[in-house]
Amino acid sequence: MTILRAPVRERTRPRPRSGGLFRAFWRWHFYASFLVIPVLLLLATTGLIYLFRFQIEPLLHADKMLVDPPTNQIAQPYAAQQAAVERELPDNTIVSMTEPADAGRSTMFSTVAPDGSAEDVYVSPYGAEVLGSLDPDRTLSGYAVRLHGELMAGPWGDHVIELGACWAVVMAISGYYLFFRGWRARRRARASKVPGARLRFRHGVVGAFVGAGLLLLLVSGLPWTGLWGEQVQQLATDRDSSLWSTDPGAVSDPTSTLDESLPHSHKHEVPWGAGESEVPRSEPTDDGSVANIDTAVLVADGEGLRHPVTIALPADETGVYSVIGYAFDAPSDERTVHVGQYGGEIVSTYGFDDYPVLAKVVSQGIGLHEGRSLGLWSFWGSALMCAAVIFMCVSGPLMWWRRRPARTGTMAAPRGRMPLRATPALVVGLVVLGVVLPLFGASLLLVLLLDQLVLRRVPRLGAFFDIS
């Protein structure tokens, strides 16, 4: 007797269902990472360099930035040090001076060469001796600042950074959803010693710590961006407020803003809230007396400015000495005193108490962003955040590479579609996020159009990107 057997079907890997918020969030988290990870890795690395710039740069340029204080000699007047720079570089224009942070540091004079390039000149405070000069854009921290802000690519680089920051917000939000929804599954996988489970567990735990701090860093960094920052500033201006405001004491036909008084490489030395404040004019006195840089520091000292200070020198015969008390570890102590270059009188003062409410909030947020508002707590907290972000940027792609099946010809992305019709709250959330972050909203529409008009109509592309 012949027994008929049903044909044996080849076992295939079951295809995951496309529904469900978890897989949908996982998929968005996965694809957002390809844009976000390179940007975050760059921001975290350059942020670490900038955070430790006061320790790194003196080690790299000890011959210029460090001095041995003599036991029997006092520091020379700043005017004498200024004269030494003028003798050494007669063709350069001195635009500002920054005091030494302590007795073992040199005085820095920021100058502009005839060709418009910036050159920082370092002077020993004790012998009024020029120790050397550096191009601030070509130091390690100079490169880090330019990469951190605009990828050294101008406005387009700024937009790329802003786009990455916007999608990083999506990464953080979706990451928290995955963390809480998948907590038990990750614990079971780790207990069962499933391959890769330990790395996934650590990625989730570190991500839970990083997420809140990352959102704080991203939001506090957005005022720097060219698109979001400019739009919000315009919105605030239309409502009689400002992200940085203007100096109410500098209304006498200002020639420039405080930011413009310094080379672009030194704008970070100006308090955020005062960066766009206008610089007033000096009025010549009848007796012809002329104040100098030491006069300006002495007058500002009487106003209680925090040291070390940066002094922007008069740009012309009507300019003023703008003594900037940056108050590195306390934005609420920021203050600038404008001193007339003839009589040494106080032309105007401007500080944190004069900022509008919005500018105060932004200044405090930027202080946290730079790891300086809460002393060593925020400094080491920011350093730990940067290190944790770097770990996330490395562990995420590593998890994908280990999970990715070999020779499949696909991205091995999680399959899932956002159930927008069933979750109107999600639609509202995406719309609100797209309005608050216009660059994210525009890129989201572009992604959705590509998904509907290209990926779902070209089978090979759909298969490669695991379109469900």
TORKOL-4160 file (C-alpha; in steps of 0.2 Angstrom, whole numbers, padded with zeros to 4 digits, m for minus):
468
<pt num="1" X="0000" Y="0000" Z="0000"/>
<pt num="2" X="0006" Y="0017" Z="m0005"/>
<pt num="3" X="0004" Y="0030" Z="0009"/>
<pt num="4" X="0002" Y="0047" Z="0002"/>
<pt num="5" X="0011" Y="0061" Z="0012"/>
<pt num="6" X="0007" Y="0079" Z="0011"/>
<pt num="7" X="0022" Y="0089" Z="0004"/>
<pt num="8" X="0033" Y="0095" Z="0017"/>
<pt num="9" X="0034" Y="0114" Z="0017"/>
<pt num="10" X="0050" Y="0123" Z="0019"/>
<pt num="11" X="0051" Y="0131" Z="0036"/>
<pt num="12" X="0053" Y="0150" Z="0034"/>
<pt num="13" X="0057" Y="0163" Z="0047"/>
<pt num="14" X="0040" Y="0170" Z="0052"/>
<pt num="15" X="0038" Y="0188" Z="0047"/>
<pt num="16" X="0035" Y="0200" Z="0061"/>
<pt num="17" X="0018" Y="0208" Z="0062"/>
<pt num="18" X="0018" Y="0226" Z="0056"/>
<pt num="19" X="0006" Y="0233" Z="0069"/>
<pt num="20" X="0009" Y="0239" Z="0086"/>
<pt num="21" X="0017" Y="0255" Z="0094"/>
<pt num="22" X="0032" Y="0245" Z="0100"/>
<pt num="23" X="0038" Y="0240" Z="0083"/>
<pt num="24" X="0033" Y="0256" Z="0075"/>
<pt num="25" X="0043" Y="0266" Z="0088"/>
<pt num="26" X="0058" Y="0254" Z="0087"/>
<pt num="27" X="0058" Y="0256" Z="0068"/>
<pt num="28" X="0058" Y="0275" Z="0069"/>
<pt num="29" X="0072" Y="0274" Z="0083"/>
<pt num="30" X="0082" Y="0263" Z="0071"/>
<pt num="31" X="0081" Y="0274" Z="0056"/>
<pt num="32" X="0083" Y="0290" Z="0065"/>
<pt num="33" X="0099" Y="0284" Z="0072"/>
<pt num="34" X="0107" Y="0284" Z="0055"/>
<pt num="35" X="0106" Y="0303" Z="0055"/>
<pt num="36" X="0108" Y="0306" Z="0073"/>
<pt num="37" X="0122" Y="0295" Z="0078"/>
<pt num="38" X="0136" Y="0304" Z="0067"/>
<pt num="39" X="0130" Y="0321" Z="0073"/>
<pt num="40" X="0129" Y="0316" Z="0092"/>
<pt num="41" X="0145" Y="0308" Z="0091"/>
<pt num="42" X="0153" Y="0323" Z="0084"/>
<pt num="43" X="0144" Y="0335" Z="0096"/>
<pt num="44" X="0149" Y="0324" Z="0111"/>
<pt num="45" X="0167" Y="0323" Z="0106"/>
<pt num="46" X="0170" Y="0341" Z="0102"/>
<pt num="47" X="0159" Y="0345" Z="0118"/>
<pt num="48" X="0172" Y="0336" Z="0128"/>
<pt num="49" X="0186" Y="0345" Z="0121"/>
<pt num="50" X="0178" Y="0362" Z="0123"/>
<pt num="51" X="0173" Y="0357" Z="0141"/>
<pt num="52" X="0192" Y="0353" Z="0145"/>
<pt num="53" X="0199" Y="0367" Z="0135"/>
<pt num="54" X="0206" Y="0376" Z="0150"/>
<pt num="55" X="0216" Y="0361" Z="0154"/>
<pt num="56" X="0221" Y="0355" Z="0137"/>
<pt num="57" X="0227" Y="0371" Z="0128"/>
<pt num="58" X="0239" Y="0376" Z="0142"/>
<pt num="59" X="0247" Y="0358" Z="0140"/>
<pt num="60" X="0248" Y="0360" Z="0121"/>
<pt num="61" X="0255" Y="0378" Z="0122"/>
<pt num="62" X="0264" Y="0379" Z="0139"/>
<pt num="63" X="0277" Y="0390" Z="0132"/>
<pt num="64" X="0264" Y="0404" Z="0127"/>
<pt num="65" X="0250" Y="0401" Z="0140"/>
<pt num="66" X="0260" Y="0397" Z="0156"/>
<pt num="67" X="0272" Y="0408" Z="0166"/>
<pt num="68" X="0283" Y="0405" Z="0181"/>
<pt num="69" X="0278" Y="0420" Z="0193"/>
<pt num="70" X="0295" Y="0427" Z="0200"/>
<pt num="71" X="0296" Y="0429" Z="0219"/>
<pt num="72" X="0301" Y="0447" Z="0219"/>
<pt num="73" X="0292" Y="0455" Z="0204"/>
<pt num="74" X="0274" Y="0461" Z="0203"/>
<pt num="75" X="0263" Y="0461" Z="0187"/>
<pt num="76" X="0266" Y="0475" Z="0175"/>
<pt num="77" X="0251" Y="0487" Z="0170"/>
<pt num="78" X="0240" Y="0481" Z="0156"/>
<pt num="79" X="0245" Y="0496" Z="0146"/>
<pt num="80" X="0263" Y="0491" Z="0147"/>
<pt num="81" X="0259" Y="0474" Z="0141"/>
<pt num="82" X="0248" Y="0481" Z="0127"/>
<pt num="83" X="0263" Y="0492" Z="0122"/>
<pt num="84" X="0274" Y="0476" Z="0120"/>
<pt num="85" X="0261" Y="0469" Z="0108"/>
<pt num="86" X="0260" Y="0485" Z="0098"/>
<pt num="87" X="0279" Y="0485" Z="0097"/>
<pt num="88" X="0280" Y="0466" Z="0092"/>
<pt num="89" X="0266" Y="0467" Z="0079"/>
<pt num="90" X="0264" Y="0485" Z="0074"/>
<pt num="91" X="0253" Y="0481" Z="0059"/>
<pt num="92" X="0240" Y="0471" Z="0069"/>
<pt num="93" X="0225" Y="0480" Z="0078"/>
<pt num="94" X="0222" Y="0475" Z="0096"/>
<pt num="95" X="0203" Y="0472" Z="0099"/>
<pt num="96" X="0203" Y="0465" Z="0116"/>
<pt num="97" X="0213" Y="0459" Z="0131"/>
<pt num="98" X="0209" Y="0444" Z="0143"/>
<pt num="99" X="0216" Y="0444" Z="0160"/>
<pt num="100" X="0226" Y="0429" Z="0167"/>
<pt num="101" X="0215" Y="0417" Z="0176"/>
<pt num="102" X="0228" Y="0415" Z="0189"/>
<pt num="103" X="0246" Y="0420" Z="0193"/>
<pt num="104" X="0253" Y="0406" Z="0182"/>
<pt num="105" X="0245" Y="0411" Z="0166"/>
<pt num="106" X="0249" Y="0424" Z="0153"/>
<pt num="107" X="0239" Y="0439" Z="0147"/>
<pt num="108" X="0230" Y="0436" Z="0130"/>
<pt num="109" X="0228" Y="0450" Z="0118"/>
<pt num="110" X="0216" Y="0446" Z="0103"/>
<pt num="111" X="0222" Y="0455" Z="0087"/>
<pt num="112" X="0217" Y="0456" Z="0069"/>
<pt num="113" X="0230" Y="0456" Z="0056"/>
<pt num="114" X="0229" Y="0467" Z="0040"/>
<pt num="115" X="0222" Y="0453" Z="0030"/>
<pt num="116" X="0208" Y="0451" Z="0043"/>
<pt num="117" X="0214" Y="0435" Z="0051"/>
<pt num="118" X="0214" Y="0433" Z="0070"/>
<pt num="119" X="0229" Y="0431" Z="0080"/>
<pt num="120" X="0230" Y="0429" Z="0099"/>
<pt num="121" X="0246" Y="0436" Z="0107"/>
<pt num="122" X="0252" Y="0430" Z="0124"/>
<pt num="123" X="0261" Y="0441" Z="0135"/>
<pt num="124" X="0270" Y="0438" Z="0152"/>
<pt num="125" X="0262" Y="0449" Z="0165"/>
<pt num="126" X="0279" Y="0451" Z="0174"/>
<pt num="127" X="0291" Y="0456" Z="0161"/>
<pt num="128" X="0278" Y="0463" Z="0148"/>
<pt num="129" X="0287" Y="0451" Z="0136"/>
<pt num="130" X="0278" Y="0444" Z="0121"/>
<pt num="131" X="0279" Y="0425" Z="0123"/>
<pt num="132" X="0271" Y="0420" Z="0106"/>
<pt num="133" X="0255" Y="0420" Z="0096"/>
<pt num="134" X="0242" Y="0407" Z="0090"/>
<pt num="135" X="0228" Y="0407" Z="0077"/>
<pt num="136" X="0213" Y="0404" Z="0088"/>
<pt num="137" X="0204" Y="0395" Z="0074"/>
<pt num="138" X="0218" Y="0382" Z="0073"/>
<pt num="139" X="0220" Y="0377" Z="0091"/>
<pt num="140" X="0212" Y="0360" Z="0096"/>
<pt num="141" X="0198" Y="0369" Z="0105"/>
<pt num="142" X="0196" Y="0381" Z="0090"/>
<pt num="143" X="0193" Y="0367" Z="0078"/>
<pt num="144" X="0181" Y="0359" Z="0091"/>
<pt num="145" X="0171" Y="0375" Z="0093"/>
<pt num="146" X="0169" Y="0377" Z="0074"/>
<pt num="147" X="0165" Y="0358" Z="0071"/>
<pt num="148" X="0152" Y="0359" Z="0086"/>
<pt num="149" X="0143" Y="0374" Z="0079"/>
<pt num="150" X="0143" Y="0372" Z="0060"/>
<pt num="151" X="0154" Y="0358" Z="0055"/>
<pt num="152" X="0166" Y="0371" Z="0048"/>
<pt num="153" X="0154" Y="0372" Z="0034"/>
<pt num="154" X="0145" Y="0389" Z="0037"/>
<pt num="155" X="0126" Y="0390" Z="0037"/>
<pt num="156" X="0124" Y="0373" Z="0028"/>
<pt num="157" X="0134" Y="0364" Z="0042"/>
<pt num="158" X="0123" Y="0374" Z="0055"/>
<pt num="159" X="0107" Y="0367" Z="0047"/>
<pt num="160" X="0114" Y="0349" Z="0047"/>
<pt num="161" X="0118" Y="0351" Z="0066"/>
<pt num="162" X="0101" Y="0358" Z="0069"/>
<pt num="163" X="0093" Y="0344" Z="0059"/>
<pt num="164" X="0102" Y="0331" Z="0069"/>
<pt num="165" X="0098" Y="0339" Z="0085"/>
<pt num="166" X="0079" Y="0339" Z="0080"/>
<pt num="167" X="0079" Y="0320" Z="0076"/>
<pt num="168" X="0089" Y="0317" Z="0092"/>
<pt num="169" X="0074" Y="0323" Z="0101"/>
<pt num="170" X="0064" Y="0310" Z="0092"/>
<pt num="171" X="0077" Y="0297" Z="0097"/>
<pt num="172" X="0076" Y="0301" Z="0115"/>
<pt num="173" X="0057" Y="0301" Z="0116"/>
<pt num="174" X="0056" Y="0284" Z="0106"/>
<pt num="175" X="0070" Y="0277" Z="0117"/>
<pt num="176" X="0061" Y="0280" Z="0133"/>
<pt num="177" X="0045" Y="0272" Z="0126"/>
<pt num="178" X="0056" Y="0257" Z="0121"/>
<pt num="179" X="0065" Y="0257" Z="0138"/>
<pt num="180" X="0049" Y="0256" Z="0148"/>
<pt num="181" X="0039" Y="0244" Z="0136"/>
<pt num="182" X="0053" Y="0232" Z="0134"/>
<pt num="183" X="0061" Y="0232" Z="0151"/>
<pt num="184" X="0054" Y="0215" Z="0156"/>
<pt num="185" X="0059" Y="0207" Z="0140"/>
<pt num="186" X="0077" Y="0213" Z="0141"/>
<pt num="187" X="0078" Y="0207" Z="0159"/>
<pt num="188" X="0072" Y="0190" Z="0154"/>
<pt num="189" X="0084" Y="0189" Z="0139"/>
<pt num="190" X="0098" Y="0194" Z="0150"/>
<pt num="191" X="0094" Y="0181" Z="0163"/>
<pt num="192" X="0093" Y="0168" Z="0149"/>
<pt num="193" X="0110" Y="0174" Z="0143"/>
<pt num="194" X="0103" Y="0177" Z="0125"/>
<pt num="195" X="0118" Y="0183" Z="0114"/>
<pt num="196" X="0119" Y="0202" Z="0114"/>
<pt num="197" X="0106" Y="0203" Z="0128"/>
<pt num="198" X="0119" Y="0211" Z="0140"/>
<pt num="199" X="0124" Y="0225" Z="0128"/>
<pt num="200" X="0105" Y="0228" Z="0124"/>
<pt num="201" X="0102" Y="0229" Z="0143"/>
<pt num="202" X="0116" Y="0242" Z="0146"/>
<pt num="203" X="0111" Y="0252" Z="0131"/>
<pt num="204" X="0094" Y="0254" Z="0138"/>
<pt num="205" X="0100" Y="0258" Z="0156"/>
<pt num="206" X="0113" Y="0271" Z="0150"/>
<pt num="207" X="0100" Y="0278" Z="0138"/>
<pt num="208" X="0088" Y="0280" Z="0152"/>
<pt num="209" X="0101" Y="0291" Z="0161"/>
<pt num="210" X="0106" Y="0300" Z="0145"/>
<pt num="211" X="0089" Y="0304" Z="0138"/>
<pt num="212" X="0084" Y="0318" Z="0150"/>
<pt num="213" X="0101" Y="0326" Z="0150"/>
<pt num="214" X="0102" Y="0325" Z="0131"/>
<pt num="215" X="0085" Y="0333" Z="0129"/>
<pt num="216" X="0091" Y="0347" Z="0141"/>
<pt num="217" X="0107" Y="0349" Z="0131"/>
<pt num="218" X="0098" Y="0349" Z="0114"/>
<pt num="219" X="0085" Y="0362" Z="0120"/>
<pt num="220" X="0098" Y="0373" Z="0128"/>
<pt num="221" X="0109" Y="0372" Z="0112"/>
<pt num="222" X="0095" Y="0377" Z="0100"/>
<pt num="223" X="0096" Y="0396" Z="0103"/>
<pt num="224" X="0113" Y="0395" Z="0094"/>
<pt num="225" X="0106" Y="0387" Z="0078"/>
<pt num="226" X="0103" Y="0398" Z="0063"/>
<pt num="227" X="0085" Y="0393" Z="0059"/>
<pt num="228" X="0077" Y="0389" Z="0075"/>
<pt num="229" X="0087" Y="0402" Z="0085"/>
<pt num="230" X="0083" Y="0416" Z="0073"/>
<pt num="231" X="0065" Y="0412" Z="0071"/>
<pt num="232" X="0062" Y="0411" Z="0090"/>
<pt num="233" X="0072" Y="0427" Z="0092"/>
<pt num="234" X="0061" Y="0436" Z="0079"/>
<pt num="235" X="0045" Y="0429" Z="0088"/>
<pt num="236" X="0052" Y="0435" Z="0104"/>
<pt num="237" X="0056" Y="0452" Z="0097"/>
<pt num="238" X="0038" Y="0454" Z="0090"/>
<pt num="239" X="0032" Y="0452" Z="0108"/>
<pt num="240" X="0044" Y="0465" Z="0116"/>
<pt num="241" X="0055" Y="0452" Z="0122"/>
<pt num="242" X="0072" Y="0444" Z="0117"/>
<pt num="243" X="0084" Y="0429" Z="0119"/>
<pt num="244" X="0098" Y="0442" Z="0122"/>
<pt num="245" X="0090" Y="0459" Z="0123"/>
<pt num="246" X="0099" Y="0476" Z="0120"/>
<pt num="247" X="0108" Y="0487" Z="0132"/>
<pt num="248" X="0097" Y="0501" Z="0138"/>
<pt num="249" X="0112" Y="0511" Z="0142"/>
<pt num="250" X="0119" Y="0511" Z="0125"/>
<pt num="251" X="0107" Y="0521" Z="0115"/>
<pt num="252" X="0118" Y="0535" Z="0109"/>
<pt num="253" X="0120" Y="0530" Z="0091"/>
<pt num="254" X="0129" Y="0514" Z="0093"/>
<pt num="255" X="0142" Y="0508" Z="0081"/>
<pt num="256" X="0141" Y="0490" Z="0084"/>
<pt num="257" X="0135" Y="0476" Z="0095"/>
<pt num="258" X="0146" Y="0468" Z="0109"/>
<pt num="259" X="0148" Y="0453" Z="0099"/>
<pt num="260" X="0155" Y="0463" Z="0084"/>
<pt num="261" X="0168" Y="0470" Z="0096"/>
<pt num="262" X="0178" Y="0454" Z="0096"/>
<pt num="263" X="0184" Y="0442" Z="0082"/>
<pt num="264" X="0172" Y="0428" Z="0078"/>
<pt num="265" X="0183" Y="0416" Z="0087"/>
<pt num="266" X="0181" Y="0425" Z="0103"/>
<pt num="267" X="0162" Y="0428" Z="0103"/>
<pt num="268" X="0160" Y="0414" Z="0116"/>
<pt num="269" X="0169" Y="0426" Z="0129"/>
<pt num="270" X="0154" Y="0437" Z="0128"/>
<pt num="271" X="0139" Y="0433" Z="0140"/>
<pt num="272" X="0125" Y="0426" Z="0129"/>
<pt num="273" X="0112" Y="0439" Z="0135"/>
<pt num="274" X="0124" Y="0453" Z="0131"/>
<pt num="275" X="0130" Y="0447" Z="0114"/>
<pt num="276" X="0118" Y="0458" Z="0104"/>
<pt num="277" X="0119" Y="0473" Z="0116"/>
<pt num="278" X="0124" Y="0489" Z="0108"/>
<pt num="279" X="0140" Y="0497" Z="0111"/>
<pt num="280" X="0139" Y="0516" Z="0116"/>
<pt num="281" X="0150" Y="0530" Z="0111"/>
<pt num="282" X="0163" Y="0540" Z="0121"/>
<pt num="283" X="0162" Y="0559" Z="0121"/>
<pt num="284" X="0179" Y="0568" Z="0121"/>
<pt num="285" X="0183" Y="0579" Z="0136"/>
<pt num="286" X="0188" Y="0597" Z="0136"/>
<pt num="287" X="0204" Y="0594" Z="0145"/>
<pt num="288" X="0210" Y="0581" Z="0133"/>
<pt num="289" X="0213" Y="0568" Z="0146"/>
<pt num="290" X="0214" Y="0550" Z="0139"/>
<pt num="291" X="0210" Y="0534" Z="0149"/>
<pt num="292" X="0219" Y="0518" Z="0146"/>
<pt num="293" X="0215" Y="0500" Z="0148"/>
<pt num="294" X="0221" Y="0500" Z="0167"/>
<pt num="295" X="0209" Y="0514" Z="0170"/>
<pt num="296" X="0194" Y="0504" Z="0163"/>
<pt num="297" X="0198" Y="0489" Z="0173"/>
<pt num="298" X="0200" Y="0499" Z="0189"/>
<pt num="299" X="0183" Y="0508" Z="0186"/>
<pt num="300" X="0175" Y="0491" Z="0182"/>
<pt num="301" X="0182" Y="0484" Z="0198"/>
<pt num="302" X="0173" Y="0498" Z="0208"/>
<pt num="303" X="0157" Y="0491" Z="0200"/>
<pt num="304" X="0160" Y="0474" Z="0207"/>
<pt num="305" X="0164" Y="0464" Z="0191"/>
<pt num="306" X="0169" Y="0446" Z="0193"/>
<pt num="307" X="0187" Y="0442" Z="0187"/>
<pt num="308" X="0195" Y="0437" Z="0176"/>
<pt num="309" X="0188" Y="0450" Z="0164"/>
<pt num="310" X="0189" Y="0453" Z="0145"/>
<pt num="311" X="0191" Y="0471" Z="0139"/>
<pt num="312" X="0185" Y="0475" Z="0121"/>
<pt num="313" X="0196" Y="0490" Z="0116"/>
<pt num="314" X="0189" Y="0506" Z="0108"/>
<pt num="315" X="0187" Y="0503" Z="0089"/>
<pt num="316" X="0189" Y="0522" Z="0085"/>
<pt num="317" X="0190" Y="0539" Z="0093"/>
<pt num="318" X="0172" Y="0538" Z="0098"/>
<pt num="319" X="0173" Y="0520" Z="0105"/>
<pt num="320" X="0173" Y="0514" Z="0123"/>
<pt num="321" X="0182" Y="0501" Z="0134"/>
<pt num="322" X="0169" Y="0487" Z="0136"/>
<pt num="323" X="0174" Y="0478" Z="0152"/>
<pt num="324" X="0165" Y="0461" Z="0151"/>
<pt num="325" X="0163" Y="0451" Z="0168"/>
<pt num="326" X="0159" Y="0434" Z="0161"/>
<pt num="327" X="0156" Y="0426" Z="0178"/>
<pt num="328" X="0160" Y="0409" Z="0171"/>
<pt num="329" X="0152" Y="0399" Z="0185"/>
<pt num="330" X="0137" Y="0410" Z="0188"/>
<pt num="331" X="0127" Y="0417" Z="0173"/>
<pt num="332" X="0117" Y="0428" Z="0186"/>
<pt num="333" X="0133" Y="0437" Z="0190"/>
<pt num="334" X="0136" Y="0442" Z="0172"/>
<pt num="335" X="0139" Y="0461" Z="0169"/>
<pt num="336" X="0147" Y="0473" Z="0157"/>
<pt num="337" X="0153" Y="0490" Z="0161"/>
<pt num="338" X="0156" Y="0503" Z="0146"/>
<pt num="339" X="0170" Y="0515" Z="0151"/>
<pt num="340" X="0173" Y="0531" Z="0141"/>
<pt num="341" X="0191" Y="0531" Z="0133"/>
<pt num="342" X="0194" Y="0550" Z="0138"/>
<pt num="343" X="0188" Y="0554" Z="0155"/>
<pt num="344" X="0187" Y="0536" Z="0161"/>
<pt num="345" X="0168" Y="0538" Z="0166"/>
<pt num="346" X="0155" Y="0525" Z="0166"/>
<pt num="347" X="0145" Y="0527" Z="0150"/>
<pt num="348" X="0133" Y="0513" Z="0154"/>
<pt num="349" X="0132" Y="0496" Z="0163"/>
<pt num="350" X="0122" Y="0481" Z="0158"/>
<pt num="351" X="0120" Y="0464" Z="0167"/>
<pt num="352" X="0109" Y="0449" Z="0171"/>
<pt num="353" X="0097" Y="0459" Z="0181"/>
<pt num="354" X="0094" Y="0470" Z="0165"/>
<pt num="355" X="0090" Y="0455" Z="0154"/>
<pt num="356" X="0072" Y="0451" Z="0150"/>
<pt num="357" X="0065" Y="0435" Z="0157"/>
<pt num="358" X="0067" Y="0425" Z="0141"/>
<pt num="359" X="0086" Y="0430" Z="0140"/>
<pt num="360" X="0088" Y="0425" Z="0158"/>
<pt num="361" X="0081" Y="0408" Z="0155"/>
<pt num="362" X="0092" Y="0406" Z="0140"/>
<pt num="363" X="0108" Y="0412" Z="0148"/>
<pt num="364" X="0105" Y="0399" Z="0163"/>
<pt num="365" X="0102" Y="0385" Z="0150"/>
<pt num="366" X="0117" Y="0389" Z="0140"/>
<pt num="367" X="0127" Y="0390" Z="0157"/>
<pt num="368" X="0121" Y="0372" Z="0160"/>
<pt num="369" X="0125" Y="0367" Z="0142"/>
<pt num="370" X="0143" Y="0372" Z="0144"/>
<pt num="371" X="0145" Y="0364" Z="0161"/>
<pt num="372" X="0148" Y="0380" Z="0171"/>
<pt num="373" X="0132" Y="0385" Z="0180"/>
<pt num="374" X="0133" Y="0374" Z="0195"/>
<pt num="375" X="0152" Y="0373" Z="0197"/>
<pt num="376" X="0160" Y="0356" Z="0197"/>
<pt num="377" X="0143" Y="0347" Z="0198"/>
<pt num="378" X="0138" Y="0353" Z="0181"/>
<pt num="379" X="0156" Y="0352" Z="0174"/>
<pt num="380" X="0158" Y="0334" Z="0178"/>
<pt num="381" X="0139" Y="0330" Z="0175"/>
<pt num="382" X="0142" Y="0337" Z="0157"/>
<pt num="383" X="0158" Y="0327" Z="0155"/>
<pt num="384" X="0149" Y="0311" Z="0160"/>
<pt num="385" X="0134" Y="0315" Z="0148"/>
<pt num="386" X="0147" Y="0317" Z="0134"/>
<pt num="387" X="0155" Y="0300" Z="0138"/>
<pt num="388" X="0138" Y="0292" Z="0140"/>
<pt num="389" X="0132" Y="0299" Z="0123"/>
<pt num="390" X="0148" Y="0292" Z="0115"/>
<pt num="391" X="0144" Y="0275" Z="0123"/>
<pt num="392" X="0126" Y="0276" Z="0115"/>
<pt num="393" X="0133" Y="0280" Z="0098"/>
<pt num="394" X="0145" Y="0265" Z="0098"/>
<pt num="395" X="0133" Y="0252" Z="0107"/>
<pt num="396" X="0118" Y="0256" Z="0095"/>
<pt num="397" X="0126" Y="0252" Z="0079"/>
<pt num="398" X="0135" Y="0237" Z="0087"/>
<pt num="399" X="0119" Y="0230" Z="0092"/>
<pt num="400" X="0112" Y="0232" Z="0075"/>
<pt num="401" X="0127" Y="0224" Z="0067"/>
<pt num="402" X="0126" Y="0208" Z="0079"/>
<pt num="403" X="0107" Y="0207" Z="0076"/>
<pt num="404" X="0108" Y="0209" Z="0057"/>
<pt num="405" X="0107" Y="0192" Z="0047"/>
<pt num="406" X="0121" Y="0189" Z="0036"/>
<pt num="407" X="0119" Y="0191" Z="0017"/>
<pt num="408" X="0101" Y="0196" Z="0017"/>
<pt num="409" X="0103" Y="0211" Z="0007"/>
<pt num="410" X="0092" Y="0222" Z="0018"/>
<pt num="411" X="0094" Y="0234" Z="0032"/>
<pt num="412" X="0087" Y="0222" Z="0044"/>
<pt num="413" X="0076" Y="0235" Z="0051"/>
<pt num="414" X="0061" Y="0232" Z="0063"/>
<pt num="415" X="0045" Y="0231" Z="0054"/>
<pt num="416" X="0031" Y="0242" Z="0059"/>
<pt num="417" X="0020" Y="0256" Z="0054"/>
<pt num="418" X="0014" Y="0270" Z="0066"/>
<pt num="419" X="m0005" Y="0267" Z="0069"/>
<pt num="420" X="m0009" Y="0285" Z="0066"/>
<pt num="421" X="m0027" Y="0282" Z="0063"/>
<pt num="422" X="m0029" Y="0273" Z="0079"/>
<pt num="423" X="m0019" Y="0285" Z="0090"/>
<pt num="424" X="m0024" Y="0303" Z="0086"/>
<pt num="425" X="m0014" Y="0309" Z="0101"/>
<pt num="426" X="0002" Y="0303" Z="0092"/>
<pt num="427" X="m0003" Y="0313" Z="0077"/>
<pt num="428" X="m0006" Y="0328" Z="0088"/>
<pt num="429" X="0011" Y="0325" Z="0096"/>
<pt num="430" X="0020" Y="0324" Z="0079"/>
<pt num="431" X="0011" Y="0340" Z="0072"/>
<pt num="432" X="0016" Y="0350" Z="0088"/>
<pt num="433" X="0034" Y="0343" Z="0087"/>
<pt num="434" X="0035" Y="0348" Z="0068"/>
<pt num="435" X="0028" Y="0366" Z="0072"/>
<pt num="436" X="0040" Y="0368" Z="0087"/>
<pt num="437" X="0055" Y="0361" Z="0077"/>
<pt num="438" X="0052" Y="0367" Z="0059"/>
<pt num="439" X="0067" Y="0358" Z="0052"/>
<pt num="440" X="0061" Y="0342" Z="0059"/>
<pt num="441" X="0043" Y="0345" Z="0053"/>
<pt num="442" X="0050" Y="0348" Z="0035"/>
<pt num="443" X="0061" Y="0333" Z="0035"/>
<pt num="444" X="0047" Y="0322" Z="0042"/>
<pt num="445" X="0036" Y="0327" Z="0028"/>
<pt num="446" X="0050" Y="0323" Z="0016"/>
<pt num="447" X="0053" Y="0306" Z="0023"/>
<pt num="448" X="0034" Y="0302" Z="0023"/>
<pt num="449" X="0033" Y="0307" Z="0004"/>
<pt num="450" X="0048" Y="0296" Z="0000"/>
<pt num="451" X="0040" Y="0282" Z="0009"/>
<pt num="452" X="0024" Y="0283" Z="0000"/>
<pt num="453" X="0030" Y="0288" Z="m0018"/>
<pt num="454" X="0046" Y="0279" Z="m0019"/>
<pt num="455" X="0050" Y="0265" Z="m0007"/>
<pt num="456" X="0033" Y="0257" Z="m0008"/>
<pt num="457" X="0033" Y="0258" Z="m0027"/>
<pt num="458" X="0050" Y="0251" Z="m0030"/>
<pt num="459" X="0050" Y="0233" Z="m0024"/>
<pt num="460" X="0069" Y="0232" Z="m0023"/>
<pt num="461" X="0070" Y="0248" Z="m0012"/>
<pt num="462" X="0055" Y="0242" Z="m0002"/>
<pt num="463" X="0064" Y="0225" Z="0002"/>
<pt num="464" X="0080" Y="0234" Z="0006"/>
<pt num="465" X="0072" Y="0246" Z="0018"/>
<pt num="466" X="0061" Y="0232" Z="0025"/>
<pt num="467" X="0045" Y="0241" Z="0021"/>
<pt num="468" X="0030" Y="0231" Z="0029"/>
